[in-house]
Amino acid sequence: MLPTALILSQLRPNDQRALMIHHIITLTAKCVLKRSIASI
């Protein structure tokens, strides 16, 4: 897996923002999934 900083440096600002948003959504989804599994 490539370092995130290296990937970000290759992208335009709009792409960087989209990637960060995607990353945040992915992390949030993982946390929600863990909580829902734990509550079962």
Secondary structure, DSSP 4 states (H G I P E B T S, - for coil): ---HHHHHHHS-HHHHHHHHHHHHHHHHHHHHHHHHHHH-
